[in-house]
Amino acid sequence: MVRILIADDDPSILELIHMYLSREGYSVHTARDGKEAFDMLSNGKWDLIILDVMMPHMDGWQLTQDIRRYYGDVPILLVTAKGESEDKIKGFRLGTDDYLAKPFVAEELVMRVKALLRRYRIFSGESLSIGNVRLDASTKEADTNGSLQALPAKEFDLLYTLAGFPGQIFTRDQLIEKIWGHDYDGDERTVDVHIKRLRDRFTEANGFAIQTIRGIGYRIEVK
């Protein structure tokens, strides 16, 4: 069963989210502040985490950073009363996967949760398709209408990461951490070089494009 952790200091919000997600068959657990949520993270495997930004003891920004540092790629959805673009950018830079501003419609939150779970399940598989290209993680090959192309490992991993989450923005730092690891000594220009090589290999005729999000990073958009 899918296990979801929700952290919010507003009891009414906790109850609302718990009710709607439980109806979907998820195993839903709640925390009343950031510290309680952090303490619960070691209690088994979590499939998705929903965080309020403004919480006592530890806010959602810090908790997102700690989740990424200690627990890797579990999906994170930030829920906050702040809807400004600067706050969204900050959330994405820290590692959140999606962002929902209060007040929100509960049905929209449910759909976002389902979309995040679907994205992560696609990414964790051995292959996925983007446009008319199928990526095989076991061989590091791209199959374009029956024509196979072996990609260098880092190029493949970079494309596979972006393709697993179409429309999602990744910062250069996030991509370096995912592809090259925490102890990588190079700089973020490495990502730019690999993106250029991928763009040389795959054009919009393949049904997707790697877009530059100025000042932030990259995302794949399906045409």
C-alpha angles and dihedrals in degrees: 000000000000110000118210127186119204123193120190133135092216108090093201092055091047091051093047096050092042091053096049096044093045088056087059090058098256124141101240125195127182139211126190098212142010097266093052089049092050091051090052094053092082090055098097132299120325121206096194138002127207115197135187110218100218107057133141123255093013125018127218094258093058093041091053090052092049093047091053092046098048107019105035125209105001108143114259127198116190118209118191145153088235115090101170117129091236090061091048091051090049090051093051091047090054092051110267117149099208141006132214124183124214133276092050137166110250092223090058091053090051091052092049090050091051091048092051093049090048092050093050093047090052091049094049092055128092095250142014138180130233119179107322093332124097116199119209111201094193094059101024088233132140116215113204109185091321096319110117123212122184112216129203108262098250093045090051093047091049093050092043091053094050093042092052090063108036112195094015118123117231121193118223090247091054091050093048090051093047098043107026100025138235095291097053110137099197129087135254093267086080088071091051092052092051092046090054091052091050091050089052090053099042126040132183087271085076090065099252141066134204106231126203113227101205114240093002117055140259144315137180119241120196113223 
